[in-house]
Amino acid sequence: MAIFDLTTGMSYAFFILCLVLGWVAAGALDFNGILRRSTSRGGQFLLRLGVALVLAEGFRLFLSFALGPILDMFVNQSINGFKAF
């Protein structure tokens, strides 16, 4: 049994994709400059990371139900691992 099989790799790639989408969306949704008004650079980063994680969870839910069945056809395995994150 391989430690890193195709389904595991796709699950991690899917999580990273959702995290990147959340990070980009957090920056795009900063209409009033709330992220830039934070006191320190570390505070800005932590605030954006928090928003990105929340948005990444939304992307994960949406994309897992939208893309999961399509990927099942190609991999011929259950991609329910996407929902584990």
Secondary structure, DSSP 8 states (H G I E B T S, - for coil): --SS-HHHHHHHHHHHHHHHHHHHHHHHT-TT-TTTTSSSHHHHHHHHHHHHHHHHHHHHHHHHHHHHHHHHHHHSS--GGGGG-
